[in-house]
Amino acid sequence: MEADAGALVDWVAARFKFRLAVVPRPKESRKFVLLPRRWVVERTFGWLNHSRRLSKSYERLTRTDEAWICIAMTRIMLKRLA
């Protein structure tokens, strides 16, 4: 784990009270290696791409982008509950 990743893990733990696991790429491999749990992130990005507003960042403030992500994920959860 790089020094930057260690600082990020500490910041996330202090700010959000959960543990961030950084999965490093194997050093001995130079070609594509499937990393564990990567599909969860890719799947979530795929779900968010269904929201047209999130396809590009049209907002000036990152808080607004964050709010639109929360709205999109809430819509997805409510659709699955119905």
Stockholm file with secondary structure:
# STOCKHOLM 1.0

chainA/1-82         MEADAGALVDWVAARFKFRLAVVPRPKESRKFVLLPRRWVVERTFGWLNHSRRLSKSYERLTRTDEAWICIAMTRIMLKRLA
#=GR chainA/1-82 SS CCHHHHHHHHHHHHHHSSCCCCCCCCTTCCSCCCCTTHHHHHHHHHHHTTSGGGSSCCCSSHHHHHHHHHHHHHHHHHHHHC
#=GC SS_cons        CCHHHHHHHHHHHHHHSSCCCCCCCCTTCCSCCCCTTHHHHHHHHHHHTTSGGGSSCCCSSHHHHHHHHHHHHHHHHHHHHC
//
